[in-house]
Amino acid sequence: MHKELQADIAIIGGGVGGCAAALAAARMGRQVILTEETDWIGGQLTSQAVPPDEHRWIEQFGCTRSYREFRDGVRAYYKTRFPLTAEARAVYYLNPGNGGVSRLGAEPRAYLAVLQDMLAPYVHSGKLVIMTRHRPVAAEMDGDRVRSVTVIGETGHRHTIRATYILDATETGELLPLTCAEYVTGAESKRQTEEPHALDGAPDPRDIQAFTHCFAMDYKEGENHVIDKPKDYSFWRNYKADFWPDKQLSWVSPDPVTLKPVEDTLFWGTNKYSLFYYRRIVDKANFAPGTFPSDITVVNWSQNDYWLGNVYDVRPEEAQKHARQAKQLSLSLLYWLQTEAPRPDGGAGYPGLRLRPDVVGTEDGLAKYPYIRESRRIRAEFTVLEQHVSAAVRGEQGAAPFPDSVGVGCYRIDLHPSMTGRNYLDISSLPFQIPLGSLIPVRLENLLPACKNLGTTHITNGCFRLHPVEWNIGEAAGALAAFCLQNGYQPREVRNTPAKLEAFQNALVNQGFELAWPKITAV
């Protein structure tokens, strides 16, 4: 079966950026088709099970109005549907999980429900069609324009989507090779970018950050929930990378900033950090007694970062191998935690740790999709470099100002170990603007990036890849496509014509975008 579909804007990839792009374009009256490879829209928030990493000012400023509405919706979801304690209900900025990494740790299903609610008016009116379980397999080109994208469903049925604008919101920039777009992978060299932390020698397209297959678990003291021994457990139990201070399945890992070995623990311990608390998504103390039998946490730790190979721009069989091995690493970590992990009391293992397939919506208990930190990136009209956002370079000046700003973001430059054996790079950055030029491909006219596949480098990807920034990127891309359709403009024309750029920026501000930061310090 092969059907043809028509829309004003096709958004391929239903992650954080894709959802925000669909929201913006449909809000501006355009006919939109949104496709998603899994059966859950929401990407990092849902199918990848990653609670939002956000900057310290997120409750007051530093994101779009719609992202704030999403965050308010998550809190309202718990306050209206769950039996919270009186103390929790009184907390204005409720954090359901009370975890260390996020001010809004919650269950993937809660994020999903809120995203669906936000998009519901446009789905019900017919402005937005959402096609889950569909992935892109081909694109038809007409010179420097994309005429259509073909997606395939789980049943093998194909749909060719024709649209005036095509947005790539896939987690790995899948449309870039399909459309023959100019793109970059891996790490640039100092010769190319003059970035202080770029590679000294030649660029390396294989130098890509580790990805992680997350899972959710709770803890039932005195019970036994040990999983079957994973097939590759022996390998992972003994594996130690040359750049790592100990075996990967251990409590010891490098401090991301100093690279000195540090020792963590599962629960709170003397001078040790609780990994269980780190990405906790349910704090049972927030809820009436008996609502949750245990706290619930997401395991996205250094111990299950996978860096032995990539899942894109490699042969299909190699991609499948690394995807499978990453799952085996995560299951091996859980099995080690349940059976062999040293305990402070001298014992070994926590058999009461329980895998929670229901929380992530899968049979095997692992997230539906791996957490991809680093995508293919377009070659853009403008590329954001380390020296634009680095606190060490810019100092008291603040991040470089961009007159074509379409939003703001803030996060440390946080690079996880790479697939060529480089360790963490974690350095201070400054609150930054998102330049429109980083959303404009150097050649293609109607393809726009809508997530972390915009014009950044390997290094600046480290501060552009998190949830509120990806949302802003996607929402700006969706708004740009709709604005161009409304006025008969081209994206490149909007960026390079002062009056048209001003009109677009005014439209963004009216929709709740913040285009500049007040003066604040580095992160």
C-alpha positions in Angstrom: 0.0 0.0 0.0 1.3 3.4 -0.9 -0.6 6.6 -0.2 0.1 10.2 -1.0 -0.6 12.9 1.5 -0.5 16.7 1.2 0.3 19.4 3.8 1.6 22.9 4.1 4.3 21.7 6.5 5.6 18.2 7.1 7.5 17.6 10.4 9.5 14.4 10.4 10.2 13.4 14.0 7.9 13.8 16.9 10.3 14.5 19.7 10.5 17.7 21.8 11.4 19.9 18.8 8.9 18.2 16.5 6.0 18.7 18.9 6.9 22.4 19.4 7.2 22.9 15.7 3.8 21.3 15.1 2.3 23.5 17.8 3.7 26.7 16.3 2.8 25.9 12.7 -0.8 24.7 13.5 -1.3 27.7 15.8 -0.5 29.9 12.9 -3.2 28.2 10.8 -1.1 25.9 8.6 -2.0 22.3 7.7 0.6 20.1 9.3 1.6 16.4 9.3 3.8 15.2 12.1 5.4 11.7 11.9 7.1 9.8 14.7 9.1 6.6 14.7 7.8 5.3 18.0 4.3 5.2 19.3 4.9 8.1 21.8 5.5 11.7 20.7 7.8 13.7 23.0 11.3 12.3 22.3 13.6 13.0 25.2 10.7 13.6 27.6 8.8 10.4 26.8 10.2 7.7 24.5 13.7 8.3 25.7 12.6 8.7 29.4 14.9 11.7 30.2 13.5 14.2 32.7 14.2 17.8 31.5 17.6 19.3 32.1 17.0 23.0 32.6 18.8 26.1 33.7 18.4 27.6 37.2 16.1 30.5 36.0 13.6 28.4 34.2 10.7 29.2 36.5 11.0 32.9 35.8 12.5 33.4 32.3 14.6 31.7 29.6 12.1 29.7 27.6 9.1 30.2 25.3 5.6 30.8 26.6 4.5 27.5 25.2 7.3 25.6 27.0 6.2 27.3 30.2 2.6 26.2 29.5 3.9 22.6 29.0 5.6 22.8 32.4 2.5 24.3 34.1 0.5 21.5 32.5 2.7 18.8 34.0 2.2 20.3 37.5 -1.6 20.7 36.9 -1.7 17.1 35.7 -0.5 15.9 39.1 -2.4 18.5 41.1 -5.8 17.7 39.5 -5.4 13.9 39.0 -3.3 12.6 41.9 -3.9 12.4 45.6 -1.0 14.7 46.7 -0.3 15.4 50.3 -1.4 18.8 51.6 2.2 19.8 51.8 3.0 18.9 48.2 -0.2 20.5 46.9 0.8 23.8 48.6 4.2 23.8 46.7 3.7 26.3 43.9 6.6 24.9 41.9 5.8 21.3 42.5 8.4 18.8 41.5 6.7 15.4 41.5 10.0 13.5 41.6 12.1 15.9 43.7 15.2 14.7 41.9 18.5 16.4 41.7 18.8 16.9 38.0 15.4 18.5 37.2 13.0 21.0 38.8 10.2 19.1 37.0 11.0 15.4 37.3 7.9 13.4 36.3 6.8 10.2 34.6 7.1 9.9 30.8 3.4 9.1 30.7 2.6 12.4 32.4 4.7 14.4 29.9 3.0 12.5 27.0 -0.5 13.3 28.3 0.3 17.0 28.6 1.8 17.1 25.1 -1.2 15.4 23.6 -3.5 17.8 25.4 -1.6 20.8 24.0 -1.9 19.5 20.5 -5.4 18.2 20.8 -7.2 21.3 19.5 -5.3 21.1 16.3 -5.7 17.4 15.9 -9.5 17.6 16.5 -9.9 20.5 14.0 -7.9 18.6 11.4 -5.1 21.1 11.2 -2.6 18.5 12.5 -2.3 14.9 11.6 0.0 12.8 13.8 1.4 9.6 12.3 3.2 7.5 15.0 5.2 4.3 14.2 6.5 5.8 10.9 10.1 6.5 9.9 11.5 8.3 6.9 13.0 6.1 4.2 13.3 8.4 1.1 13.0 11.9 -0.2 12.3 13.3 -3.6 14.3 16.4 -4.7 13.8 19.1 -7.2 17.1 21.0 -7.4 17.6 22.7 -4.0 14.0 22.0 -2.8 12.6 18.9 -1.2 9.4 17.9 -3.0 8.3 15.0 -0.7 9.4 12.6 2.0 8.3 9.0 2.1 7.8 7.3 5.5 7.1 3.6 6.2 5.0 2.2 8.9 5.4 -0.9 11.0 3.1 -2.8 8.6 5.3 -1.9 5.7 2.8 0.6 4.3 4.4 3.7 2.7 3.1 7.2 2.7 4.6 9.9 0.5 4.1 13.3 2.1 4.2 16.4 -0.1 4.6 19.7 1.6 5.9 23.2 0.9 8.2 23.0 3.9 9.9 20.0 5.4 11.2 20.1 8.9 13.7 17.5 10.2 13.0 16.9 13.8 14.4 13.4 13.9 16.7 12.5 16.7 19.7 11.8 14.4 19.0 14.2 11.5 17.7 11.3 9.3 16.5 13.7 6.5 19.9 15.2 5.9 21.4 12.2 4.0 18.1 11.5 2.4 17.9 15.0 0.9 21.6 15.2 0.1 21.8 18.2 2.5 25.3 19.3 3.5 25.9 18.2 7.1 28.5 17.5 9.7 29.0 14.7 12.2 31.5 14.4 15.0 34.2 16.8 16.1 35.7 19.7 14.2 39.3 20.7 14.3 40.9 23.9 15.6 41.9 24.7 12.1 38.2 24.8 11.1 36.6 26.6 14.0 39.4 28.1 16.2 37.5 26.8 19.2 39.8 26.4 22.2 38.6 22.8 22.9 38.3 21.6 19.3 40.6 18.8 18.1 44.2 19.7 17.6 44.6 17.6 14.5 42.2 16.7 11.8 38.4 16.7 12.3 36.9 13.4 13.2 33.4 12.6 12.1 33.4 9.5 14.3 34.0 11.5 17.5 30.4 11.5 18.6 29.0 11.5 22.1 27.9 8.3 23.8 24.2 7.5 23.7 22.2 5.8 26.5 19.4 3.4 26.7 17.5 4.6 29.8 15.2 2.6 32.0 13.0 3.2 35.1 13.2 1.3 38.3 11.9 1.4 41.9 13.0 -0.3 45.1 11.1 -2.8 47.2 13.2 -3.6 50.2 13.1 -7.3 51.2 11.7 -8.4 47.8 13.5 -10.2 45.0 13.0 -8.7 41.5 16.3 -9.9 39.9 16.0 -10.1 36.1 17.3 -13.0 34.0 21.1 -12.7 33.6 21.6 -10.7 30.4 23.3 -12.5 27.5 26.3 -10.1 27.4 26.6 -9.7 31.1 30.1 -11.3 31.3 31.4 -8.8 28.8 30.0 -5.8 30.5 30.9 -7.0 34.0 34.6 -7.1 33.0 34.7 -4.1 30.5 37.0 -1.2 31.3 37.7 1.6 28.8 41.3 2.9 28.7 40.1 6.4 29.7 37.9 5.2 32.5 39.1 5.0 36.2 37.5 1.6 36.9 35.3 -1.0 35.3 32.2 0.6 33.8 29.9 -1.5 36.1 31.2 0.1 39.3 30.5 3.0 41.6 33.6 4.8 40.4 33.5 7.2 37.4 35.2 10.5 36.4 34.1 13.8 37.7 32.9 15.5 34.5 34.7 18.7 35.2 38.0 17.5 36.8 38.1 14.0 35.4 39.3 12.8 38.8 37.7 9.5 40.0 34.7 9.9 42.3 32.7 7.3 44.0 28.9 7.4 44.1 26.4 5.2 45.9 22.9 4.0 45.1 21.3 5.6 48.1 22.5 8.4 50.3 25.9 7.8 51.9 28.7 9.7 53.7 30.2 12.2 51.2 28.7 10.3 48.3 26.0 11.2 45.9 22.8 9.2 45.6 22.3 8.0 42.0 18.8 6.8 42.8 17.9 10.4 43.8 19.7 11.9 40.8 16.9 11.4 38.2 14.0 10.5 40.5 10.7 11.0 38.8 8.3 10.0 41.6 8.9 10.9 45.2 6.3 8.9 47.0 6.4 11.4 49.9 4.6 13.9 47.6 1.6 11.6 47.4 -1.0 10.2 49.8 0.2 7.1 51.6 -0.2 4.0 49.5 -0.3 5.8 46.1 3.1 4.7 45.2 4.8 1.8 47.0 8.2 3.2 46.2 10.0 6.2 44.7 10.8 5.7 41.0 13.9 6.8 39.2 15.3 6.8 35.7 18.7 5.3 35.1 20.7 7.6 32.8 24.1 7.4 34.4 27.7 7.3 33.3 27.5 3.5 34.0 25.2 3.0 31.0 26.6 5.5 28.6 27.4 3.5 25.4 30.4 4.6 23.4 31.5 1.5 21.4 29.9 2.6 18.2 27.2 4.7 16.6 23.7 4.1 15.3 23.8 6.4 12.3 26.1 6.9 9.3 27.2 3.3 9.7 26.1 0.1 7.9 22.6 -1.0 9.0 23.9 -4.2 10.6 26.4 -2.3 12.6 23.8 0.2 13.8 21.6 -2.7 14.9 24.5 -4.3 16.7 25.3 -1.1 18.7 21.6 -0.5 19.5 21.4 -4.1 20.8 24.7 -3.8 22.8 23.5 -0.5 24.4 20.4 -2.3 25.6 22.6 -5.1 26.9 24.7 -2.6 28.8 21.7 -1.1 30.5 20.3 -4.5 31.4 23.7 -5.6 32.6 23.9 -2.6 34.8 20.6 -3.4 36.4 21.6 -7.0 36.9 24.9 -5.9 38.5 23.0 -3.5 40.8 20.6 -6.3 41.8 23.2 -9.0 42.4 26.8 -7.8 42.8 27.0 -4.0 43.5 28.9 -3.4 46.8 26.7 -2.1 49.6 27.8 0.2 52.4 26.9 -2.6 54.9 29.5 -4.9 53.3 26.9 -6.9 51.4 26.4 -7.2 47.7 23.4 -6.4 45.5 20.0 -4.8 45.8 17.6 -7.6 44.7 14.7 -5.3 45.6 15.4 -3.1 42.6 12.5 -3.6 40.2 12.4 -2.8 36.5 9.3 -0.8 35.6 8.2 -1.6 32.0 4.9 0.1 32.6 6.6 3.5 33.3 8.3 3.5 29.9 5.6 1.6 28.0 7.7 -1.3 26.7 7.9 -5.1 27.3 11.6 -5.2 28.0 11.6 -2.3 30.5 13.9 -0.2 28.5 12.9 3.2 27.0 11.3 3.0 23.6 14.3 4.8 22.0 17.9 5.5 23.0 18.8 8.9 24.3 20.8 10.4 21.4 22.9 13.3 22.6 24.5 14.2 19.3 22.8 14.3 15.9 23.9 15.0 12.4 24.1 18.8 12.1 23.3 20.9 9.1 26.0 23.1 7.5 24.3 26.4 8.2 24.5 30.0 7.1 25.8 30.6 10.6 27.4 28.1 13.0 27.5 28.7 16.7 31.0 28.3 18.0 32.5 27.8 21.5 33.9 31.3 21.5 30.4 32.7 21.1 29.1 31.2 24.4 32.2 30.2 26.5 32.5 31.9 29.8 36.3 31.6 29.7 36.3 33.4 26.3 33.6 35.9 26.7 33.8 36.7 30.4 31.9 39.7 31.6 30.8 40.6 28.0 28.2 37.8 28.1 27.5 35.5 25.2 27.9 37.0 21.7 24.8 38.9 20.7 23.0 37.7 17.6 20.8 40.3 15.9 18.8 37.5 14.2 17.9 35.8 17.5 14.9 33.5 17.5 15.1 32.5 21.2 17.4 31.9 24.1 18.9 28.9 25.9 21.3 28.2 28.7 23.2 25.1 29.8 26.8 24.2 30.5 28.9 22.8 27.6 28.4 19.2 28.7 29.9 16.6 26.4 29.8 12.9 27.4 32.6 10.5 26.5 32.9 9.9 22.8 33.1 7.0 20.5 36.8 7.6 19.8 37.7 7.3 23.5 37.7 10.9 24.6 36.5 11.6 28.2 34.0 14.2 29.4 34.3 17.8 28.5 32.3 20.0 30.9 33.0 23.7 30.9 31.1 26.9 31.9 29.0 28.7 29.3 26.9 31.8 29.3 23.2 32.2 28.7 23.0 32.5 24.9 20.7 33.4 22.0 19.7 31.1 19.2 20.6 32.7 15.8 18.2 32.3 12.9 21.2 31.7 10.7 21.9 28.4 12.5 18.5 27.2 11.2 19.1 28.0 7.5 20.9 25.3 5.5 23.7 26.6 3.2 21.9 25.4 0.1 18.5 23.8 0.5 15.6 26.2 0.5 12.7 24.5 2.2 14.3 22.1 4.6 14.7 23.3 8.2 16.2 21.7 11.3 13.8 21.5 14.2 15.9 20.0 17.0 19.5 19.5 17.8 20.5 19.1 14.1 21.0 22.9 13.7 24.2 24.7 12.9 26.3 24.1 16.0 29.6 22.4 16.4 30.4 19.2 18.4 31.3 21.5 21.3 28.4 23.9 21.2 26.0 20.9 20.7 26.8 20.3 24.3 24.7 23.3 25.4 22.1 23.3 22.7 20.9 19.8 23.0 18.7 20.0 26.1 14.9 20.1 26.4 14.0 23.8 26.6 16.5 24.7 23.9 15.3 21.9 21.6 11.7 23.1 22.2 12.7 26.7 21.3 14.5 25.5 18.1 11.5 23.4 17.0 9.0 26.1 17.8 11.1 28.7 15.9 11.4 26.4 12.9 7.7 25.8 12.8 6.9 29.5 13.2 9.4 30.3 10.4 7.8 27.9 7.9 4.4 29.3 8.7 5.5 32.9 8.5 7.1 32.2 5.1 4.0 30.6 3.8 1.8 33.5 5.1 4.0 36.1 3.4 5.4 34.4 0.4 9.0 34.7 1.7 11.9 32.2 1.8 13.7 31.5 5.1 17.0 32.8 3.8 15.2 35.9 2.7 13.8 36.5 6.1 17.1 36.2 7.8 18.9 38.5 5.3 16.4 41.2 4.9 16.3 43.5 7.9 12.6 44.5 7.6 11.4 40.9 7.1 13.6 39.7 10.0 12.2 42.4 12.2 8.6 41.4 11.3 9.4 37.8 12.0 11.0 38.5 15.4 8.0 40.7 16.3 5.7 37.8 15.4 7.8 35.5 17.7 7.6 38.0 20.6 3.9 38.2 20.2 3.8 34.4 20.5 5.7 34.4 23.7 9.3 33.9 22.5 12.1 35.6 24.6 14.8 36.8 22.2 17.4 38.1 24.7 18.5 37.5 28.3 18.8 40.0 31.2 22.4 40.3 32.4 23.2 37.1 34.5 26.2 35.0 35.3 27.7 31.9 33.7 26.5 28.3 34.4 
